[in-house]
Amino acid sequence: MKKKIHPKYYSDAKIACACGNMIEAGSTVSEMKVEICSACHPFYTGKKKLLDVTGRVDRFKKMAEKAAAQKTAKVKKVKKVKTKAEIKKVVSKKKKRG
């Protein structure tokens, strides 16, 4: 193994979870903070728990509603009904060309 190219290895690194659980493991970082661990993860505990702490689902729903509203607004602009006078102008221009 080459010397002075590998990071320092901590065999007693501490991992702190947001739930308060402390885990000791080997790592190249002496201390880590995580949001979820096996002690509080719903898969391991069997309890249903809301994990959306940053509001990502709500933000996605807002963006989807906004996109749908913009799409309907564009459709309304495209489907503008022409008046009879406008239709006559278009028809008369086509007759003059052809």
Secondary structure as UniProt FT lines:
FT   STRAND          10..17
FT   TURN            18..19
FT   STRAND          22..27
FT   STRAND          31..34
FT   TURN            38..40
FT   HELIX           42..45
FT   HELIX           56..78
FT   HELIX           84..97
//
